[in-house]
Amino acid sequence: MASRRRIVLVLITGMLVLASVIGLMFKTEVLERQQRDVADPPSGAAPEEIVRAYTDSLDAHDCATAREVWVRDERGSADGWCDDVASLANVRIGKPFRVNPRFSGRQPGEQVVDVAVTFDLRWRPLHDDGSLDDGSTSWGYELVRDSPDDAWRIFSQGTG
């Protein structure tokens, strides 16, 4: 008899643990989606304002704004981050510095800047891709525009 009770107790405990894990996943995957809207930056926004809009939109899970500040053919980068990041805190954005377009694989005549950023990163459970650890992170974004009248857009990210 004692072994049947033990088996039942183990099964019930296992089911409770499984239900807790499913509940946590539901909370983080469904309930913790977009928390607020982040305004699209104006077309004349400086590079650091574009980066601020991007990091704010990742923290707010506003994927539409996160996509909007990327060049069209690289918007998938925003999707991955928007899906995987739980939060970005203590964001500090550096001053942009000009880069020769050739060094970034861009066309001559395009204007390119790098913007260094630090932030405290927290991944969603089971979404960490292993490239960055939770915690304080140094990162950077490369932005491009064709002319002074065009809007800056992010085209690449990483550390340099």
N, C-alpha and C positions, 0 to 999 in steps of 0.2 A: 504493500500500500504506500509506503513512504516514497518508493521510487516513482509511482504514478503522480503523487503530489509534487514531487520535485520536477518531473517532466512538465506538468501543467504550469507550475510556477515559472520555469525557464521559458516556456512558450509564451506565457503572458508577458513576462519581462521583455522578451525579444520583440513582441508585437508593440509594446509601449515605446521601446527605443526606436523601432522602425517608424511608428507614427510621429514621434518627436522629430526625427530626421526629415520626414516628408513635410511636416508642418514648417520647419525651418526653411527648407528649400522653397516651399510655396511662398512664404513671407518674403524671402530675398529675391525670388524670381518674378513674382507677380505684384505683390503689394508695394515693394520698394522701387517701383519704376519711377517715371518722371515725377519729381517732387515740386518743381516750379518751372516757369518759363524764363528763359534768358533771352533778352532782346538781341536781335541780329545787329551787329555793329553797323554804323553808317558806312557808305561807300568810301568816304574819305578818312576812315579810321586808321590810326597809326598801327604799325605792326604789333606793338605791345598790347594795344586794345583788342586786336584780333585774337592774340594768344589768351588774353584775359577772358574774352567771350568763350573761347574754346574750353579752357579749364573750368570756368564757371558752368558751362553746359554739361561737361562730363560729371561734375559734382552733383548737378541738378537732374541728371539723366534726361536732359533735353536733347535728344538725338537729332532732331531736325536742325537746331541751331549748330550743333557740333558738326554736322555734315555741311552746312552752309558756308562755313569759314575755310573749307578745304577746296582745292582746285577740283574741278568736276571729275576727272578720271582717277582721283585718289580718295574719293569720299568713303570707300570701304574701310580705310584706316580708322575713320571716325566711328563707324559702326562697331568695329571690334572693341575699341576702347569704351564706347558708351555702354555696350553690353556687359563688359567685364569689370569695370571700375565700380567699387562700392562708394568710395569717396576720395576727394582730393582736398586736403586741408593745408593751411599755412603756405599758400601759393605765393611765391616771390618771383617776379618777372624782371629780368635784366633789360638793359638798354639794347636795342637792335644794333648790329654792326653789319656793314655792307660786305658782300662776298662777290668775288668774280663769278659770273654765271657759269663759266666753263667748269669751275671746280665743283659745281653741283649738278652738272649734266643738263643745264638749262641753255637756252639759245642766246647768242650775243644780242645785246640790246635789251634783254629783260633785266629788271632790277631784282636783286636777290639780297635778302638779309637773314641773318641768324639771330634768334632770340633765345638766350639761356634762361632756364626756369628751374626752380627747386620747389618741391612740394612733398607733403606726407601722403603717401599712397596707401589705400586699403582696397584689396581686391574683393570681389564677391566670392562667397564660398564656392569652391570647385571651378572657379574661372581663372585662376592664376595660371598663365601660360609658362611660367618658369623663367621668363626673360628679366623680370624685375621682382624684387622682394617687397613685401609690405614695409612701410616705413619711409624714412627720409630718402628722397630721390633727387638726383641731378639729371636734368633732361634738357632737351632743346628742340626748337622748331625752326624750319626753314620756310620762309615766305617769299612769294614772287608776285610781280606785277609787270605788265608789258610797258606801261608808261605812267607818269605821275598822275594822270587822270583816272587810272584804273584802280580797282580795289585790291589791297593786299590779300593773298590767300595762302594758306599753309599747303605745302606740297611734300614735305618730308619731316620726319621726327626721329629723335634718337639722341645719342650723346656724341660729342665730337672732341 
